[in-house]
Amino acid sequence: METVKILEKPASLSWDYDEEADMLYLAVGEPRPAEGVDIGEGVVLRFDPERREVIGLTVVGLRARLLKSLKSKD
């Protein structure tokens, strides 16, 4: 099995929410260039292929998902 680092206790975690696009961006450390890997259900994993590590996530439609989930609980 190939080795891939997946979120090993980061020194810092940064985030940004784009309200207009309804997207949440999470980055391990400072955001940096990466490849996006769509892992389904509106989640894009940010991956550094040179270091073979996960460096962040993007959640598409965060507000819409939350509202839908809340409505289904009513």
LINCOR-V665357 format. One record per residue. N is the residue number from 1. PHI is phi in radians with two decimals (NA if undefined). NEAR is the number of other C-alpha atoms within 10 Angstrom. D_LAST is the distance of its C-alpha to the last C-alpha in Angstrom with 1 decimal. Layout:
((N PHI NEAR D_LAST) (N PHI NEAR D_LAST))
This chain:
((1 NA 3 44.4) (2 -1.28 4 44.4) (3 -1.54 7 43.6) (4 -2.39 13 40.6) (5 -1.42 12 39.6) (6 -2.16 12 35.8) (7 0.77 11 34.9) (8 -1.47 10 37.5) (9 0.42 8 36.7) (10 -1.18 10 37.2) (11 -1.16 7 39.2) (12 -2.66 9 36.6) (13 -2.25 14 33.3) (14 -2.04 12 32.8) (15 -2.56 15 29.9) (16 -2.59 11 29.4) (17 -2.04 14 26.4) (18 -1.68 12 27.3) (19 -1.11 11 24.9) (20 -1.11 6 26.5) (21 -1.54 11 26.3) (22 0.96 14 23.0) (23 -2.31 19 24.8) (24 -1.86 18 25.2) (25 -1.98 17 28.6) (26 -2.01 20 29.5) (27 -2.29 19 33.2) (28 -1.44 20 35.2) (29 1.28 14 37.9) (30 -1.34 12 38.8) (31 -1.00 15 37.5) (32 -2.58 12 40.2) (33 -1.01 9 40.9) (34 -2.79 16 39.4) (35 -1.65 13 38.5) (36 -1.66 15 34.9) (37 -2.12 13 33.8) (38 -1.24 13 30.7) (39 -1.77 10 29.0) (40 1.70 8 26.2) (41 0.98 9 22.6) (42 1.36 14 23.6) (43 -1.99 18 25.4) (44 -2.00 18 29.1) (45 -1.48 20 31.3) (46 -1.69 24 34.2) (47 -2.28 22 37.4) (48 -1.66 18 40.9) (49 -1.18 11 43.1) (50 -1.21 7 46.3) (51 -1.62 10 45.0) (52 0.97 13 42.7) (53 -2.51 17 39.7) (54 -1.32 20 36.1) (55 -2.10 26 36.1) (56 2.96 25 32.6) (57 -2.45 21 29.4) (58 -2.16 22 27.8) (59 -1.93 18 24.1) (60 -1.55 18 23.6) (61 1.25 17 20.5) (62 -1.04 19 19.0) (63 -1.08 15 17.0) (64 -1.05 12 15.9) (65 -1.14 14 14.8) (66 -1.10 11 12.9) (67 -1.07 10 11.0) (68 -1.10 11 10.3) (69 -1.12 11 9.2) (70 -1.15 10 6.8) (71 -1.14 9 5.4) (72 -1.23 8 5.6) (73 -1.53 6 3.8) (74 -1.30 5 0.0))
